[in-house]
């Protein structure tokens, strides 16, 4: 065998995976991969979009113990009264102008706890002078930011509405 010569030029990139995504991720019939696609063809996955619920979602363990694609909720449940008995949804003005579709309410005082209730967000309402937030054992007043927007709180979502998933090793 002879001496090893100089290294040749790098070859062309191999073929992309399913749906043109090389990460192994691919869209299904309901959950769609959201990606940035640059003019040069490069792609960066942003996350998942639930096409049935028309909202971005992320995988997490729901309150029922099932891994689901849960709405990436930019709103949370707040209250119009100091007794925390008149619920509404609070969000902050989004750069894209889209109103949130879901509001979340944490079910535990434990900041590391995942379980939340999810509620549909209703029509916009006038900004109150103050609003309140509650945990399972607290109700505290919050100052109203000029960037805060308020909505009626809709019906509680059923966890079965969110697509279930399993973890798979390849």
Secondary structure, 3 states (H helix, E strand, C coil): CCCCCCCCCCCCCCCCCHHHCCCCCCCCCCEEEEEEECCCCCEEEEEEEECCCCEEEEEEECCCCCEEEEECCCEEEEECCCCCCCEEEEEECCCCCCCCCEEEEECCCCCCCCCEEEEEEEEEECCCCCEEEEECCEEEEECCCCCEEEEEEEEECCHHHCCECCCCCC
